[in-house]
């Protein structure tokens, strides 16, 4: 399965989120901070 990392494009990302880890269908699998640490999965 392929994954992608996309910049969090929200105007006010909450909880330190900076990146979204998504599967090949575009479903969010995890939220990452600006250093790549998983905040939520």
BAVEXNU-507774 format. One line per field, with one value per residue: residue number from 1; x, y, z of N, C-alpha, C in turn. Coordinates in nm, 2 decimals, padded with zeros to 4 digits. Layout:
BAVEXNU-507774
num = [NUM|...]
n_xx = [X|...]
n_yy = [Y|...]
n_zz = [Z|...]
ca_xx = [X|...]
ca_yy = [Y|...]
ca_zz = [Z|...]
c_xx = [X|...]
c_yy = [Y|...]
c_zz = [Z|...]
This chain:
BAVEXNU-507774
num = [1|2|3|4|5|6|7|8|9|10|11|12|13|14|15|16|17|18|19|20|21|22|23|24|25|26|27|28|29|30|31|32|33|34|35|36|37|38|39|40|41]
n_xx = [00.08|00.05|00.16|00.12|00.26|00.12|00.11|-00.04|-00.31|-00.48|-00.62|-00.58|-00.41|-00.46|-00.33|-00.06|-00.04|00.11|00.15|-00.02|-00.06|-00.14|-00.33|-00.33|-00.58|-00.64|-00.73|-00.69|-00.43|-00.26|-00.16|00.09|00.36|00.57|00.82|00.79|00.69|00.44|00.13|-00.15|-00.32]
n_yy = [-00.12|00.22|00.53|00.88|01.20|01.50|01.85|02.01|02.21|02.37|02.68|02.73|02.51|02.27|02.16|02.14|02.02|01.96|01.81|01.56|01.22|01.01|00.74|00.54|00.59|00.84|00.86|00.98|00.86|00.93|01.21|01.44|01.62|01.91|01.80|01.54|01.37|01.14|01.26|01.20|00.90]
n_zz = [00.00|-00.08|00.06|00.15|00.24|00.34|00.36|00.63|00.56|00.69|00.82|01.10|01.23|01.48|01.80|01.73|01.48|01.17|00.94|00.73|00.72|00.47|00.32|00.01|-00.09|00.00|00.26|00.59|00.79|01.00|01.20|01.20|01.37|01.31|01.32|01.24|01.43|01.54|01.62|01.64|01.55]
ca_xx = [00.00|00.13|00.12|00.18|00.26|00.07|00.11|-00.17|-00.34|-00.58|-00.58|-00.53|-00.39|-00.46|-00.25|00.07|-00.03|00.18|00.15|-00.11|-00.01|-00.26|-00.31|-00.34|-00.72|-00.66|-00.78|-00.58|-00.38|-00.20|-00.13|00.23|00.40|00.66|00.94|00.75|00.64|00.30|00.04|-00.27|-00.33]
ca_yy = [00.00|00.35|00.64|01.01|01.30|01.63|01.97|02.05|02.34|02.45|02.81|02.73|02.37|02.26|02.06|02.13|01.94|02.02|01.72|01.45|01.09|00.95|00.61|00.56|00.64|00.97|00.86|01.01|00.75|00.99|01.35|01.46|01.76|01.96|01.72|01.41|01.29|01.11|01.32|01.12|00.80]
ca_zz = [00.00|-00.08|00.15|00.12|00.35|00.29|00.45|00.69|00.50|00.77|00.87|01.23|01.27|01.62|01.86|01.68|01.36|01.06|00.83|00.73|00.66|00.41|00.24|-00.14|-00.12|00.06|00.40|00.69|00.88|01.11|01.20|01.24|01.40|01.21|01.32|01.20|01.54|01.53|01.73|01.64|01.44]
c_xx = [00.09|00.07|00.18|00.17|00.22|00.08|-00.03|-00.20|-00.44|-00.53|-00.52|-00.52|-00.38|-00.38|-00.11|00.08|00.03|00.16|00.04|-00.05|-00.13|-00.23|-00.34|-00.48|-00.74|-00.71|-00.66|-00.55|-00.32|-00.18|00.01|00.26|00.51|00.79|00.91|00.70|00.49|00.22|-00.08|-00.27|-00.47]
c_yy = [00.12|00.45|00.77|01.10|01.43|01.73|01.99|02.19|02.42|02.58|02.82|02.58|02.37|02.15|02.04|02.05|02.02|01.94|01.61|01.34|01.03|00.83|00.64|00.61|00.78|00.98|00.89|00.89|00.81|01.14|01.36|01.60|01.80|01.89|01.58|01.32|01.27|01.17|01.24|01.02|00.74]
c_zz = [00.00|00.01|00.10|00.24|00.29|00.40|00.50|00.64|00.57|00.81|01.01|01.27|01.42|01.68|01.80|01.54|01.25|00.93|00.85|00.66|00.61|00.33|00.09|-00.18|-00.06|00.20|00.50|00.78|01.00|01.09|01.26|01.28|01.30|01.21|01.27|01.31|01.52|01.65|01.75|01.53|01.45]
